[in-house]
Amino acid sequence: MIDLGLSIATGCKTFFGKAITKYGPVLYICAEGAGAFQYRIRAWAQQHSVTVDGSTPFHTIIAPMNLREASFQEELREIVIRIKPVLIIVDTLHRVIPGADENSSRDLGEVVGYATRLQAENRAAVLFLHHPPKSDPSGRGRGSSSLYYAADTELSCVLESDEQPDGTKFIRASVRKQKDDAKTSLLFRNKIVHILDDVGRVMANSVGRPITSCVLVEATEEELAGASKAKDDHLAQAIVTFLTSNPGQIKAEIRSGVGCGTKPMNDALEQLVKDRRIAKTSVKRNKSWADEYRIAPPNTAGVDPATEKPQF
């Protein structure tokens, strides 16, 4: 959303190939992640060779806010009237409704009603960032559905694969709800960059470590498939290396030794057994049975490992 807001505020013609049809000031309410916010802006400016300074109509509020309180509502309304934004981004909904019950249509309805008034009075789009429930990270925002039914557009942003060793992540942004236009989706990859100061030097923190942030670049399905395979290969090799030094391990011991999640580990073990790189044996441990894994012995000459039948 930082990328989108800056693209609109600085007059970029497109947003990852999609035409931008309306430009103007943007108001970004950063109620979460404020510490790194300035570096995200610098990183975007570096990536796009654009100067973002005091004259850029990208306005930020980095302060606690309660959009259910009349005093906060009036203060924000006055700011909106003054700067006349075409887009108001609220990051995140949860952080601007302290004490509210997200499952309450009444509590959430108060904020939806206020946002609707801002939109109508100022002809500004209002965009809420909201997290999905942990039980369904690909689903709609958690809590009451009043926000969903009031929205003209819903965008879903989900990780498409585990984080790569170099910090790369793939993110798919999809239009899940759209009242007045066609649905579409975009695939992104984050790119870690060093932050430069105003004279082009790499910025560092108080202990001398370079400051980094990330920018988004468009990704392809082929890149995503390649990254997923590389990640799988890396995990498989880590398991083989671990079992070489520690034969006869059960799943819990492998997961602890390699440091991976349950599902990717299970998938990797299944493939390694299928490829005859490791062998699985049921053993009795502490009065219960468990699968134990070790490096598979070399294939017997003349035996097809796929069918275990002699070849002639």
Residue pairs with C-beta under 8 A, 6 or more apart in sequence:
1 28
1 89
1 91
1 127
1 129
2 28
2 37
2 40
2 41
2 44
3 15
3 44
3 215
3 216
4 15
4 87
4 89
5 26
5 28
5 58
5 87
5 89
6 12
6 26
6 41
6 44
6 45
6 48
6 50
6 52
6 58
7 14
7 15
7 20
8 20
8 22
8 23
8 24
8 26
8 86
8 87
9 23
9 24
9 25
9 26
9 56
9 57
9 58
10 48
10 50
10 52
10 56
10 58
11 23
12 20
12 48
12 50
13 19
13 20
14 20
16 186
16 188
16 216
16 218
17 186
17 218
18 184
18 186
22 86
23 86
24 57
24 84
24 85
24 86
24 87
25 57
25 58
25 59
25 83
25 84
25 85
25 86
26 57
26 58
26 59
26 85
26 86
26 87
26 88
26 89
27 59
27 60
27 61
27 79
27 80
27 83
27 85
27 87
27 88
27 89
28 58
28 59
28 60
28 61
28 89
28 91
29 60
29 61
29 65
29 76
29 88
29 89
29 90
29 91
29 96
30 37
30 60
30 61
30 62
30 91
31 64
31 65
31 90
31 91
31 92
31 95
31 96
32 91
32 92
32 94
32 95
33 91
34 62
36 213
37 60
37 62
39 195
39 211
39 212
39 213
40 213
40 214
41 52
41 58
42 52
42 195
42 196
42 213
43 193
43 195
43 213
43 214
43 215
44 50
44 52
44 215
45 51
45 52
46 193
46 195
46 196
46 215
47 191
47 193
47 215
47 217
52 58
57 83
57 85
59 79
59 83
59 85
61 76
61 79
64 95
64 98
65 72
65 76
65 95
65 96
66 72
66 96
66 97
66 98
66 99
67 73
67 76
67 90
67 96
67 97
67 111
67 114
67 115
68 97
68 99
68 100
68 107
68 110
68 111
73 114
76 118
77 118
77 121
80 88
80 118
80 122
80 124
81 122
84 122
84 124
85 122
85 124
86 123
86 124
86 125
87 124
87 125
87 127
88 118
88 124
88 125
88 126
88 127
89 127
89 129
90 96
90 115
90 126
90 127
90 128
90 129
91 129
92 128
92 129
92 130
92 131
93 111
93 128
93 129
93 130
93 141
93 147
94 102
94 130
94 131
96 111
97 107
97 108
97 111
100 107
100 108
100 110
100 111
101 107
101 143
102 108
102 142
102 143
102 144
103 143
103 144
104 144
105 144
105 145
105 146
107 144
108 143
108 144
108 146
108 147
109 144
109 146
112 146
112 147
112 150
115 126
115 128
116 150
118 124
118 126
119 125
119 126
128 147
130 141
130 142
130 147
131 141
131 142
132 138
132 139
132 140
132 141
132 142
132 156
133 139
133 142
137 158
138 156
138 158
140 148
140 154
140 156
140 176
141 147
141 148
148 154
148 177
151 177
152 178
152 179
152 180
153 175
153 177
153 178
153 179
154 175
154 176
154 177
154 178
155 173
155 174
155 175
155 176
156 173
156 174
156 175
156 176
157 171
157 172
157 173
157 174
158 171
158 172
158 174
159 169
159 170
159 171
160 170
160 171
160 172
160 187
160 224
161 169
161 170
161 224
161 227
161 228
161 231
162 231
162 261
162 264
163 169
164 227
164 230
164 231
165 234
166 192
167 190
167 192
167 214
168 189
168 190
168 191
168 192
168 227
169 189
169 190
170 187
170 188
170 189
170 219
170 223
170 224
170 227
171 187
171 188
171 189
171 190
171 216
172 185
172 186
172 187
172 188
173 185
173 186
173 188
174 183
174 184
174 185
174 186
175 183
175 184
175 185
176 183
186 218
187 218
187 219
187 220
187 221
187 224
188 216
188 217
188 218
188 219
189 216
189 217
189 218
189 219
189 223
190 214
190 215
190 216
190 217
191 214
191 215
191 216
191 217
192 212
192 213
192 214
193 212
193 213
193 214
193 215
194 202
194 203
194 210
194 211
194 212
195 202
195 203
195 210
195 211
195 212
195 213
196 202
196 203
197 203
202 210
202 211
203 210
203 211
204 210
204 211
205 211
231 264
232 264
232 267
232 268
232 271
235 258
235 260
235 264
235 265
235 268
236 268
236 271
236 272
236 277
238 258
238 260
239 254
239 258
239 265
239 268
239 269
239 272
239 278
240 272
240 277
240 278
240 295
242 249
242 254
242 257
242 258
243 249
243 254
243 278
243 293
243 294
243 295
244 295
246 253
246 257
247 294
247 295
248 283
248 292
248 293
248 294
249 257
249 292
249 293
249 294
250 285
250 290
250 291
250 292
250 293
251 262
251 265
251 266
251 269
251 290
251 291
251 293
254 265
254 269
254 293
255 261
255 262
255 265
258 265
260 268
269 278
269 280
269 293
272 278
273 279
273 280
273 293
276 296
276 299
276 305
277 295
277 296
278 293
278 294
278 295
278 296
279 293
279 294
279 295
279 296
279 297
280 291
280 292
280 293
281 291
281 292
281 293
281 294
282 289
282 290
282 291
282 292
283 289
283 290
283 291
283 292
284 290
299 305
302 310
302 311
303 309
303 310
303 311
304 310
304 311
